[in-house]
C-alpha cells in the first residue's frame, strides 16, 4: 500500500483514506468507505469481519460498493471473504482482483 501511495497514482484522489492494523477508530473508516466519491484502502487483515453497510443513495444508484483486491490470497476462503465485503444486505456491488504481472 505504501509503495502505491508514494508512486503518485493517488495524487488526484481527494477523499482517500488508508487503514492498517495500527489505525484507531476503524468503524469510522468502514462507514466512510461506503460513501460516494471516497476511496478507502484497507490491508488484507480487514478482509474478514468488517460489515460495510452502504446507506449512500448515490453509491447504490451507481452500482453499489466496489471492492478491489490487489494481492493474491493465500487461501480461497480469504478471497471469498473479501468479495463478501460488497453486495451486502441485498444491495448491488462489484469486486475486481487486480494483480501486477511482475509480482
C-alpha positions as CSV (number, residue, x, y, z in Angstrom):
1,X,0.0,0.0,0.0
2,X,2.8,2.4,0.9
3,X,4.6,1.9,-2.4
4,X,1.4,2.7,-4.3
5,X,0.6,5.8,-2.3
6,X,4.2,7.0,-2.8
7,X,4.1,6.3,-6.6
8,X,1.9,9.3,-7.4
9,X,-1.1,7.3,-8.7
10,X,-3.1,8.5,-5.7
11,X,-2.3,12.2,-6.2
12,X,-5.6,13.1,-7.8
13,X,-7.8,11.3,-5.3
14,X,-9.5,13.8,-3.0
15,X,-11.2,11.6,-0.4
16,X,-8.5,8.9,0.2
17,X,-8.1,7.1,3.5
18,X,-5.8,4.2,4.4
19,X,-6.5,1.7,7.2
20,X,-3.8,-0.6,8.6
21,X,-3.7,-2.8,11.7
22,X,-2.4,0.3,13.6
23,X,-5.4,2.5,12.7
24,X,-7.7,3.6,15.5
25,X,-11.4,4.2,15.1
26,X,-11.7,1.6,12.3
27,X,-15.5,1.8,12.4
28,X,-15.3,5.4,11.2
29,X,-13.3,4.4,8.2
30,X,-15.7,1.5,7.4
31,X,-18.6,3.9,7.3
32,X,-16.7,6.4,5.3
33,X,-15.6,3.7,2.8
34,X,-19.2,3.3,1.5
35,X,-19.8,7.0,0.8
36,X,-19.7,8.3,-2.7
37,X,-16.6,9.9,-4.0
38,X,-14.5,8.1,-1.4
39,X,-11.6,5.7,-1.7
40,X,-10.5,3.8,1.4
41,X,-7.6,1.4,1.3
42,X,-7.6,-1.5,3.8
43,X,-4.9,-4.1,4.4
44,X,-5.7,-7.8,4.0
45,X,-6.4,-8.3,7.7
46,X,-9.6,-6.2,7.2
47,X,-11.0,-8.5,4.6
48,X,-12.8,-10.5,7.3
49,X,-15.2,-9.5,9.9
50,X,-16.0,-5.9,8.9
51,X,-19.5,-5.1,7.9
52,X,-19.5,-2.5,5.1
53,X,-23.2,-1.2,5.1
54,X,-24.0,1.3,2.4
55,X,-26.6,4.0,3.1
56,X,-25.5,6.3,0.3
57,X,-28.1,6.5,-2.4
58,X,-25.6,7.8,-5.0
59,X,-23.4,4.8,-4.4
60,X,-26.4,2.5,-4.8
61,X,-27.6,4.3,-7.9
62,X,-24.1,3.8,-9.5
63,X,-23.9,0.0,-8.9
64,X,-23.0,-0.2,-5.2
65,X,-19.8,-0.5,-3.3
66,X,-16.8,-1.6,-5.4
67,X,-14.1,-3.7,-3.8
68,X,-10.7,-4.1,-5.4
69,X,-8.3,-6.7,-4.1
70,X,-4.7,-6.0,-5.1
71,X,-2.9,-9.1,-3.8
72,X,-3.2,-12.9,-4.3
73,X,-4.9,-14.5,-1.3
74,X,-3.1,-17.4,0.3
75,X,-6.3,-19.3,0.7
76,X,-9.5,-19.3,-1.4
77,X,-11.5,-18.7,1.8
78,X,-9.8,-15.3,2.2
79,X,-10.7,-14.2,-1.3
80,X,-14.3,-15.3,-0.7
81,X,-14.4,-13.2,2.5
82,X,-13.0,-10.1,0.7
83,X,-15.5,-10.5,-2.1
84,X,-18.2,-10.7,0.6
85,X,-17.4,-7.1,1.7
86,X,-19.6,-5.9,-1.2
87,X,-23.1,-6.5,-2.4
88,X,-24.3,-6.9,1.2
89,X,-27.9,-6.6,2.6
90,X,-29.4,-7.4,-0.8
91,X,-27.6,-4.3,-2.4
92,X,-25.6,-4.1,-5.6
93,X,-21.9,-4.2,-5.6
94,X,-18.8,-5.3,-7.6
95,X,-15.4,-6.9,-7.0
96,X,-12.2,-7.0,-9.0
97,X,-9.0,-8.8,-8.4
98,X,-6.1,-6.7,-9.9
99,X,-2.6,-8.1,-9.8
100,X,0.7,-6.8,-11.2
101,X,2.1,-9.4,-13.5
102,X,5.7,-8.7,-12.4
103,X,4.8,-9.7,-8.8
